[in-house]
Amino acid sequence: MKQVEQLRLLLTIIASLLVVHATEIDKNGYILYCPCMGRFGNQADHFLGALGFAHGLNRTLVIPPWVEYRYGEPRSLQVPFDTYFNITPLESYHRVITMERFMTELAPDIWPVGKRAAFCYISRGSGAGCNPKEGNPFGPFWDTFSVDFTSSEFYSPLHYDTYHHKMAEQWNEKYPANKWPVVAFTGAPASFPVQLENRHLHKYLHWNDEILSKAKDFIKNTLPKGAFVGVHLRNGIDWVRACEHVPHSPNLFAAPQCLGYRNERGKVTAEMCLPSKETIIRQLKRVLKHLKTIKSVFIASDSNHMMEDLTEALKRARVTVHKMETANSHVELAILAQSNHFIGNCVSSFTAFVKRERDTKGFPSSFWGFPPEKSHTREEL
């Protein structure tokens, strides 16, 4: 008799778990995408756009891993989203689930093998379809989750701006969730740079405890006690080449963050994109003159940190210059976000990430070469 009661209890527990699993399936559907354009800064812009898009369509966003590229590796690496960020704050804005969980817990039922369509605006690559796995990182990304597509779905003329033209209604009319429970995009359903209406969503993007702990440890144990200025220098050879396009691209890359989305505050200049040593030193001294309590400068860079130049330039002010001995871009971003003042590159999406985080906290930021200076006055410290 006791065994019968235990069996009944076990069956009850199993039944309740099945009910819980069933309620986890969102009848409004899911959004999947490959974050296949650019590196972290670009992917972060796209993530905010995808989050806003999913919210607009009222579908759960399946959070993809970050796509990373390691020197010497022929294929991209997919790093789980929560390696760097907390999931919980995102849930306070909209329904989300990591791709790892979705593929394990839900995909076998609502997105079965053999019934997986790839969504794209028009055909891409070779052939007439979406070719969602053609090239790197497209192929490695979907292979990470053993996803193969059996068909292509062209969604033209629809687009991702759900804030205007009743676009969300048009998406839901054309692709109702009961017929299309999963909409899987070849690339991100978002614009670059991030759409103005989606910038505020950065307040839901929180570093996880590990990243924050490393950032705080560096500030506490490496920087001298006191206020510090965070600096981002983008000056690698790929960036030098990109800045050559400035004359023909008045709003290059992330430039809307300082120039406005319609260039209402001017056009990109060479000095904004690739500031000279003189501009960098002059602006740094100006900030130090204004903020009397600054004790150090922390520099993040993709190439030349200008340690010797800046150390010499700031010697009289008794301000020390620092960088991470072993580069870690995510920790560097978290450190820059906590600085007392931040100076970044108007054109860079790396800077844009820092700027958005600081904006959510009300922290001051400025940009190299912006606004353009008509004349230069000598800065003394």
C-alpha positions in Angstrom: 0.0 0.0 0.0 2.8 2.4 0.9 4.5 1.7 -2.5 1.2 2.5 -4.3 1.0 5.9 -2.5 4.6 6.6 -3.4 3.9 5.8 -7.0 0.9 8.1 -7.0 3.0 10.9 -5.5 5.6 10.4 -8.2 3.1 10.5 -11.0 1.6 13.7 -9.5 5.0 15.3 -9.4 5.7 14.3 -13.0 2.3 15.6 -14.1 2.9 18.9 -12.4 6.3 19.2 -14.1 4.7 18.6 -17.5 2.1 21.3 -16.8 4.8 23.7 -15.8 6.7 22.8 -19.0 3.6 23.4 -21.1 3.0 26.9 -19.5 6.6 27.8 -20.5 5.7 27.7 -24.1 4.8 31.2 -25.3 1.7 31.1 -27.4 2.8 34.4 -28.9 5.8 32.8 -30.5 9.6 33.3 -30.5 12.2 35.4 -32.2 15.6 33.8 -33.1 18.5 35.4 -34.9 22.2 35.1 -35.7 24.3 38.0 -34.3 26.5 37.7 -37.4 27.5 41.3 -38.0 30.7 42.7 -36.5 32.2 42.2 -33.1 30.9 42.9 -29.6 30.0 46.6 -30.0 27.9 45.9 -33.1 26.3 42.8 -31.7 25.3 44.8 -28.6 23.6 47.5 -30.8 21.8 44.7 -32.6 20.8 43.0 -29.4 19.0 46.1 -28.1 17.2 46.4 -31.4 16.2 42.8 -31.4 14.9 43.2 -27.8 12.8 46.1 -28.9 11.6 44.2 -32.0 10.5 41.2 -30.0 8.7 43.5 -27.5 6.9 45.2 -30.4 5.7 41.9 -31.8 5.1 40.5 -28.3 7.1 37.4 -29.0 9.7 35.9 -26.6 13.3 36.8 -27.6 15.6 33.9 -27.8 18.9 35.4 -26.6 21.7 34.3 -28.8 25.3 33.7 -27.6 27.9 36.3 -28.4 29.9 35.5 -31.6 33.6 35.9 -31.0 36.7 35.5 -33.1 40.0 34.2 -31.8 43.3 34.6 -33.5 44.2 31.5 -35.4 40.7 30.0 -35.2 39.1 29.4 -38.6 35.6 29.4 -37.2 33.8 31.7 -34.8 33.2 30.8 -31.2 29.8 31.1 -29.6 29.9 32.4 -26.0 26.7 32.1 -23.9 25.1 35.5 -23.2 25.2 35.1 -19.5 29.0 34.7 -19.5 29.0 38.5 -19.3 25.5 39.6 -18.5 22.7 38.9 -16.1 19.4 37.6 -17.6 17.1 38.6 -14.8 17.1 42.4 -15.5 16.0 41.8 -19.1 13.0 39.8 -17.9 11.7 42.9 -16.1 11.3 44.5 -19.6 10.2 41.6 -21.8 10.1 37.8 -22.0 13.5 36.2 -22.9 15.1 32.8 -22.9 18.7 31.8 -23.7 19.2 30.0 -26.9 20.8 27.1 -25.0 17.6 26.6 -23.0 15.3 27.1 -25.9 17.1 24.5 -28.1 17.1 22.0 -25.3 13.7 22.5 -23.7 11.4 23.9 -26.3 12.7 23.5 -29.9 12.0 19.7 -30.1 8.3 20.5 -29.7 7.6 23.8 -31.3 10.5 24.0 -33.8 11.1 20.4 -34.8 13.8 19.2 -37.2 12.6 19.3 -40.7 10.3 22.2 -40.2 12.8 25.1 -39.7 12.5 28.1 -42.0 15.1 30.8 -42.3 13.8 34.4 -42.6 15.6 37.0 -44.7 14.6 40.1 -46.6 15.9 38.9 -49.9 18.1 36.0 -51.1 21.7 36.1 -49.9 24.9 34.4 -51.0 24.8 31.8 -53.7 21.5 30.4 -54.8 18.0 31.7 -54.6 17.3 31.2 -50.9 18.4 32.8 -47.6 21.4 30.5 -47.3 21.5 31.1 -43.6 24.6 28.9 -43.0 26.7 30.2 -45.8 30.0 31.7 -44.6 31.5 32.4 -41.2 30.1 33.1 -38.6 26.7 32.0 -40.0 27.5 28.3 -40.4 29.4 27.9 -37.1 26.7 29.8 -35.2 23.8 27.5 -36.3 26.0 24.4 -36.2 26.6 25.1 -32.5 23.0 24.2 -31.9 22.8 21.5 -34.7 20.3 23.6 -36.7 19.7 23.0 -40.3 17.1 24.8 -42.3 14.7 23.3 -44.8 13.2 26.4 -46.4 13.5 30.1 -46.8 10.9 32.8 -46.1 11.3 36.3 -47.6 9.6 38.9 -45.4 10.1 41.9 -47.8 8.7 44.6 -47.7 8.4 44.4 -43.9 11.1 45.9 -41.7 12.2 46.1 -38.1 11.0 49.5 -37.0 8.0 48.6 -34.9 7.6 52.1 -33.5 6.1 53.5 -36.8 3.7 52.6 -39.6 1.9 49.9 -37.5 4.8 47.6 -38.5 4.2 45.2 -35.6 0.6 44.6 -36.7 1.8 43.9 -40.2 4.3 41.3 -39.0 1.7 39.6 -36.8 -0.8 39.5 -39.6 1.6 38.0 -42.1 3.2 35.6 -39.6 0.7 34.7 -36.9 2.2 32.7 -34.1 -0.2 29.8 -34.4 1.3 29.2 -37.9 4.7 30.5 -37.3 5.6 29.8 -33.7 9.3 30.5 -34.4 10.7 33.3 -36.6 14.4 32.7 -37.1 16.3 35.4 -38.9 19.5 35.0 -40.9 20.8 38.1 -39.2 19.7 40.4 -36.4 16.2 42.0 -36.8 17.6 45.4 -36.0 19.5 48.3 -37.4 23.0 49.5 -36.9 23.7 51.7 -35.1 21.0 51.0 -32.6 17.7 52.8 -33.4 17.1 55.9 -31.3 13.9 54.5 -29.8 15.9 51.4 -28.5 18.8 53.2 -26.8 17.1 53.3 -23.5 16.9 49.5 -23.4 20.5 49.5 -22.3 19.3 50.1 -18.7 18.2 46.4 -18.7 21.7 45.2 -19.7 23.6 44.5 -16.5 27.1 43.0 -16.2 27.1 39.8 -14.2 28.9 39.5 -10.9 32.1 38.1 -12.3 32.7 41.0 -14.7 31.7 43.6 -12.1 34.0 41.9 -9.5 37.0 42.1 -11.8 36.3 45.7 -12.7 36.0 46.7 -9.1 39.1 44.8 -8.1 41.1 46.6 -10.8 39.8 50.0 -9.7 40.5 49.2 -6.0 43.9 47.5 -6.3 45.5 49.0 -9.4 44.3 52.6 -9.7 45.4 55.0 -7.0 42.7 55.9 -4.5 40.5 58.7 -5.8 38.6 59.8 -8.9 39.7 58.7 -12.4 39.1 59.5 -16.0 38.2 56.6 -18.4 39.6 56.9 -22.0 38.9 54.9 -25.1 41.5 55.1 -27.9 40.5 53.4 -31.2 43.6 53.5 -33.4 44.3 50.0 -34.8 45.2 49.7 -38.5 41.7 48.5 -39.4 40.3 51.6 -37.8 42.8 53.9 -39.6 41.5 52.5 -42.8 37.9 52.8 -41.8 38.5 56.5 -41.0 39.5 57.1 -44.6 35.8 56.9 -45.4 35.0 59.9 -43.3 34.8 62.4 -46.3 32.1 60.3 -47.9 30.3 59.1 -44.7 28.9 62.0 -42.7 27.4 59.7 -40.1 29.9 56.8 -40.1 29.2 53.8 -37.8 28.2 54.9 -34.3 28.5 58.7 -35.0 24.8 59.4 -34.4 25.6 59.1 -30.7 27.2 62.5 -30.9 26.1 64.0 -34.2 22.4 63.0 -34.0 20.6 60.5 -36.3 20.0 63.2 -38.9 23.4 65.0 -38.6 21.6 67.8 -36.7 24.9 68.4 -34.8 27.2 68.3 -37.7 29.2 65.7 -39.7 32.0 63.3 -38.8 35.5 64.8 -39.1 38.8 63.0 -39.3 39.7 64.3 -35.8 36.6 62.7 -34.3 37.4 59.4 -35.9 41.1 59.3 -35.4 42.1 62.1 -33.0 45.7 63.4 -33.0 48.0 63.2 -30.0 47.6 66.9 -29.5 43.8 66.7 -29.4 43.9 63.8 -26.9 46.3 65.5 -24.6 44.5 68.9 -24.8 41.1 67.4 -24.0 42.4 65.3 -21.2 44.1 68.3 -19.6 40.9 70.2 -20.0 39.0 67.6 -18.1 41.6 67.4 -15.4 41.5 71.2 -15.0 37.8 71.0 -14.5 37.8 68.0 -12.2 40.4 68.8 -9.5 40.1 65.5 -7.7 41.3 63.3 -10.6 44.2 61.0 -9.6 44.5 58.7 -12.6 43.6 57.9 -16.2 42.5 54.5 -17.3 43.0 53.7 -21.0 41.3 51.0 -23.1 42.6 50.6 -26.7 42.6 48.2 -29.5 46.2 49.0 -30.4 48.2 52.0 -29.1 47.4 53.0 -25.5 49.8 56.0 -25.7 51.1 55.2 -22.2 54.4 57.1 -22.6 53.0 60.1 -24.3 50.2 60.5 -21.8 52.4 59.8 -18.7 54.8 62.5 -19.8 52.0 65.0 -20.7 50.3 64.5 -17.3 53.4 64.3 -15.1 53.1 67.9 -13.8 49.5 67.3 -12.8 50.7 64.2 -10.8 48.1 62.1 -12.5 49.1 58.5 -13.3 48.2 56.6 -16.4 47.0 52.9 -16.4 45.8 50.0 -18.6 45.0 46.4 -18.0 48.2 44.3 -18.4 46.1 41.5 -20.0 43.5 42.9 -22.2 39.9 42.0 -21.4 37.5 44.1 -23.4 34.4 43.3 -21.3 36.1 44.2 -18.0 37.5 47.3 -19.7 34.0 48.3 -20.6 32.8 47.9 -17.1 35.7 49.9 -15.7 35.1 52.8 -18.2 31.5 52.8 -17.2 32.5 53.5 -13.6 34.9 56.3 -14.3 34.2 59.8 -13.0 34.4 61.1 -16.5 34.7 59.3 -19.8 36.2 60.4 -23.1 35.5 58.1 -26.1 35.4 57.9 -29.9 32.2 59.3 -31.4 32.4 56.8 -34.3 33.1 53.6 -32.3 30.4 51.2 -31.2 32.7 50.2 -28.3 32.5 53.8 -27.0 28.7 53.8 -27.7 28.3 50.8 -25.3 30.0 52.7 -22.5 28.2 56.0 -23.3 24.7 54.3 -23.1 25.6 52.6 -19.8 26.8 55.9 -18.4 23.7 57.7 -19.7 21.5 55.3 -17.7 23.4 56.3 -14.6 23.6 60.0 -15.3 27.4 60.0 -15.5 29.2 62.6 -17.7 30.9 61.7 -21.0 32.5 63.5 -23.9 34.0 62.7 -27.3 37.4 63.3 -29.0 37.2 66.2 -31.4 33.6 67.0 -30.7 32.3 69.6 -30.9 34.9 70.7 -33.4 37.2 73.4 -32.1 37.7 76.6 -34.0 40.9 77.5 -32.3 43.2 75.9 -29.8 44.2 77.6 -26.6 47.2 76.2 -24.7 46.3 74.0 -21.7 48.5 74.3 -18.7 48.4 72.1 -15.6 
